[in-house]
Structures are given as structure tokens and as C-alpha cells.
Amino acid sequence: MRVVIAEDAVLLREGLQRLLADDDVETVAAVDNGDDLIEAVQRHRPDLAIVDVRMPPTFTDEGLRAALRARQLVPRLPVLVLSQYVEETYAVELLSGGTGGVGYLLKERVADVAEFLDAVRRVASGGTAIDPEVISQLMARGRRDPLESLTPRESEVLGLMAQGLTNGAIAARLVVSHGAVEKHIGNIFAKLGLEASDTEHRRVRAVLTYLGR
């Protein structure tokens, strides 16, 4: 098996290479940033990319975004993500691809060598390896109050809708254009998962969601 590793911490990067070498897995490239990861997978076409989430320059989600880009450029590229944290938005995007060959483990799992190597081989063969903590957090995400996704302005608009104000009245109250109010309301409908139907019906459902929180 041939792998590419993207990890900015030198000790962990070298440690991963040694663990894999002891299990007859060849590391064809070991890089420390997302751009080099994309270049490496295009050049080597590895059996697996092992990717850290937080890498230079901002140490936020570069690795995960690079992994998603790499899978676009090299279709069906197996990717095993290692992270100290669960980056929910990009994790959902990675795991919802439906093509298999994906894994998301918290770095503490690497301490269990047998478990880590099993995940490596499972993902490389097209399977999945998802950390139980990742599953727990993503499930909790799905149970969150949908109103939490609204911006302060959208919440304000929804509150005025709940008071029975028309779009024109809301625009006058907030001193914004009628078009701006319509845009905010469209965003509210989308974030609350209210699919296209009669506008007034969606308005009522949005208000009910607001009042029932």
C-alpha cells in the first residue's frame, strides 16, 4: 500500500511513517500543508491520504478542505482524516460523499496502534472508519435548535414576523429596503429547512418554529 501523509507536526508525521513502515505500508510523500497535499496526490495517486485537519497558514481547517479538493481531482481517493477536534461542517461534507473510502479519527486513536492500522487498511480498501466521538458530535449537531443558525439580523426579522408585521412594516422598522427584508426571509426559510411552497404557509411555519422554541 502507498500513502501520502499531510501533517504539520514533525514528530507526529515521522511517527506515522514509522508505524506504517512497520506494517509494510510505504509513505510516498509526507507534507505539511494543504497545497502540497493536493500536488502529492495528483503526482503519486496513492492508495490512501492521511490528513491532519489544522495546518498552515491559519491552522483552522486547511487540511480538511484540501482533502475535499484532492478527492475532486483524484476521484475516489481514500482519505483518512486525523484531528484533535471535530470540524463539523467539513466533516459532514466529507462523510456525505457516498463514495466510501473515508475515515475521521481523533488523534488520540493513533495511540492504539492496532486500531489505527486497521482503520488505515479499511479506508484504503474503500470502507469507512469513523471515530465514535465524531459520530456523537454530528448526531448532536442534528438535534440542535435550527434557530441557532440564524444571524442576529435574521432573528430580528423573524421576531418581527412573529409580531405580525408585513415585509413593508419590517423594512420601515429596521430602516432597510424591502428587497433586503425579502432576502433575510429567504435565508430564514432556507436555514429552517422550509422547502419551496406557498410563501404565506412557510411564513406561518417559520413563526411557529420561533414561538415554539
C-alpha positions, 0 to 999 in steps of 0.5 A: 500500500502507498500513502501520502501523509499531510501533517504539520507536526514533525514528530507526529508525521515521522511517527506515522511513517514509522508505524506504517513502515512497520506494517509494510505500508510505504509513505510516498510523500509526507507534507505539511500543508494543504497545497502540497497535499493536493500536488502529492496526490495528483503526482503519486495517486496513492492508495490512501491520504492521511490528513491532519485537519489544522495546518498552515497558514491559519491552522483552522481547517486547511487540511480538511478542505484540501482533502475535499479538493484532492478527492475532486481531482483524484476521484475516489481517493481514500482519505483518512482524516486525523484531528484533535477536534471535530470540524463539523461542517467539513466533516459532514461534507466529507462523510456525505460523499457516498463514495466510501473510502473515508475515515475521521479519527481523533488523534488520540486513536493513533495511540492504539496502534492496532486500531489505527492500522486497521482503520488505515487498511479499511479506508484504503480498501474503500470502507469507512472508519469513523471515530465514535466521538465524531459520530456523537458530535454530528448526531448532536449537531442534528438535534440542535435548535435550527434557530441557532443558525440564524444571524442576529439580523435574521432573528430580528426579522423573524421576531418581527414576523412573529409580531405580525408585521408585513415585509413593508412594516419590517423594512420601515422598522429596521430602516432597510429596503424591502428587497433586503427584508425579502432576502433575510426571509429567504435565508430564514426559510432556507436555514429552517429547512422550509422547502419551496411552497406557498410563501404565506404557509412557510411564513406561518411555519417559520413563526411557529418554529420561533414561538415554539422554541 
